[in-house]
Every structure is written in structure tokens, then in C-alpha cells.
């Protein structure tokens, strides 16, 4: 096994065009990564808002269901009265 000191065939094959293509790919990938990160952040904000809305509606539903009035047989009348 040999140790590369940066002057071997791999370093010599890196001309200016190759370096520029690699830099462009890196720039593209960094931009794509930033864009995806922003999308994930916005989606998390929407999820948090939906969870808050769901909690509110669930609370209202639970409150409405617990407010059922129990009537005694004397208080209940048939619908035709």
C-alpha cells in the first residue's frame, strides 16, 4: 500500500474543468439541501398548527358530549305533546 502525497495520478487527473464541475455539483447539492430543509420546516409548522386545531376541536367535542342532560322519566314527554 502506498501513501498518496497529492502528486500521484489522482491529483494530476484533476484539471480545472474537473474541479469546476465538482464545485458546480456541490453548489447544486447545497442549494437542493437548503430548499428541502425549508420545505421540511414549513411542513413542520403546518403539522404543529393542525395538531393545535385538532386538540381544540377534540376539546370542544368532548365538552359537547359531556353536556348531555339526563332527564327523568317525568321530564321526558313524547314528541307529540
C-alpha positions in Angstrom: 0.0 0.0 0.0 1.4 3.4 -0.9 0.7 6.7 0.7 -0.5 9.5 -1.7 1.1 12.8 -1.2 -1.1 14.7 -3.7 1.2 14.4 -6.7 0.1 10.9 -7.8 -2.2 10.1 -10.8 -5.4 11.1 -9.0 -4.1 14.6 -8.3 -2.7 15.0 -11.8 -6.1 14.0 -13.4 -7.9 16.9 -11.7 -7.7 19.7 -14.3 -9.5 23.0 -13.9 -12.6 21.7 -15.8 -13.0 18.8 -13.5 -12.6 20.9 -10.4 -15.2 23.4 -11.7 -17.7 20.6 -12.5 -17.3 19.2 -8.9 -17.7 22.7 -7.5 -20.9 23.2 -9.5 -22.3 19.9 -8.3 -21.5 20.8 -4.7 -23.2 24.2 -5.2 -26.3 22.5 -6.7 -26.5 19.9 -3.9 -26.1 22.6 -1.2 -28.9 24.6 -2.8 -31.1 21.5 -3.1 -30.4 20.6 0.5 -31.3 24.2 1.7 -34.5 24.1 -0.4 -35.5 20.7 1.1 -34.7 22.0 4.6 -37.1 24.9 4.1 -39.8 22.6 2.8 -39.5 20.4 5.9 -39.5 23.4 8.2 -42.7 24.7 6.6 -44.3 21.3 6.8 -43.5 21.0 10.5 -45.1 24.4 11.1 -48.3 23.2 9.3 -48.3 19.9 11.3 -48.0 21.9 14.6 -50.9 24.2 13.6 -53.0 21.2 12.6 -52.3 19.5 15.9 -53.3 22.6 17.8 -56.6 22.8 15.7 -57.2 19.1 16.3 -56.7 19.5 20.1 -59.1 22.4 20.1 -61.8 20.5 18.2 -61.3 17.4 20.3 -61.8 19.5 23.4 -64.9 21.1 22.1 -66.3 17.7 21.1 -65.5 16.2 24.5 -67.2 19.2 26.1 -70.3 18.9 24.0 -70.6 15.2 24.7 -70.2 15.7 28.4 -73.0 18.3 28.5 -75.8 15.8 27.8 -78.6 16.4 30.1 -80.1 13.4 31.8 -83.9 13.6 32.0 -86.1 11.8 34.5 -89.0 9.8 33.1 -91.3 12.5 34.4 -89.4 15.2 32.4 -89.5 13.3 29.2 -92.5 13.8 27.0 -93.3 12.0 23.8 -92.7 14.1 20.7 -96.4 14.6 20.0 -97.0 16.6 23.2 
